[in-house]
Amino acid sequence: MLVVVGSDVSQILDAIAAIGQNDEAKRVLGWMTKQDSAQCAEALQEAEPEVSSQIVVAAVLARLRGFIAEAGAELDSADEKRWQEIIERNVWVIGQIFSHPLVLVNREAYLGGKSIRNTGGNTADSCCATR
């Protein structure tokens, strides 16, 4: 298991940001986007184990950096719908917080039963599952 702490995170995020500036990395990423998953998996299987591990770590950190930038830009926002959209696109973040995978099942899910007077039900922002 990879454990990254303290200033290592900043250094790794800076390295991920530099990927787009490296011509060789651009070429590899360009190739990967033109292949199907099976071809990429086969190429990674033939490579040294460290290569696939580095790609996984880079992908996760790039995704994390994107979430941090998007959420950071909205920190002063009280727009609940906007925050709901951000979390729905990045539901994996909640799974990371609780160290448990999480899947978005339904957004704005209806909960509870209504009476004959059309009262008693509620709408939740999201319905998520761990399995």
C-alpha positions, -999 to 999 in steps of 0.1 A, spaced: 0 0 0 13 35 -9 12 60 20 19 96 11 21 123 38 30 159 45 51 177 19 52 145 -3 17 153 -14 27 188 -27 57 174 -45 36 146 -61 9 171 -72 35 194 -87 50 164 -106 15 155 -119 10 191 -130 42 189 -149 31 158 -168 12 179 -194 44 198 -201 65 168 -208 64 157 -245 71 121 -238 43 119 -212 20 137 -237 28 111 -263 21 82 -239 -11 97 -227 -22 104 -262 -16 68 -272 -35 56 -241 -66 77 -250 -67 61 -285 -67 25 -272 -94 5 -256 -90 -6 -220 -80 -42 -229 -51 -29 -251 -39 -5 -223 -42 -33 -197 -21 -56 -220 6 -30 -224 7 -23 -187 9 -61 -179 39 -64 -201 56 -34 -184 75 -34 -152 51 -35 -121 64 -1 -110 51 15 -143 15 5 -138 17 15 -101 30 49 -111 3 54 -137 -24 45 -111 -9 69 -85 -6 96 -111 -42 92 -123 -56 93 -88 -35 123 -78 -45 141 -110 -82 134 -102 -76 146 -66 -59 178 -79 -89 185 -101 -113 180 -72 -93 203 -50 -92 230 -76 -129 228 -83 -140 226 -47 -115 253 -37 -130 277 -62 -164 272 -46 -154 274 -9 -173 307 -4 -204 295 -23 -235 286 -3 -252 273 -35 -263 238 -24 -271 227 -60 -236 236 -71 -220 216 -42 -243 187 -50 -231 187 -86 -195 188 -75 -200 159 -50 -219 138 -76 -191 141 -101 -166 133 -74 -185 108 -51 -152 89 -47 -141 117 -24 -167 107 2 -155 71 -1 -119 83 6 -130 103 37 -147 72 52 -122 47 37 -150 28 21 -160 27 -16 -192 46 -24 -215 45 -54 -241 72 -63 -274 53 -67 -298 82 -73 -298 120 -70 -326 138 -53 -341 105 -42 -376 105 -28 -377 91 8 -407 82 29 -444 78 23 -470 104 16 -503 107 33 -535 112 14 -529 149 20 -497 148 0 -475 152 31 -449 131 49 -423 125 22 -389 141 18 -363 144 -9 -327 136 -1 -298 153 -21 -283 119 -30 -288 83 -23 -255 63 -21 -245 27 -15 -214 10 -3 -221 -23 -21 
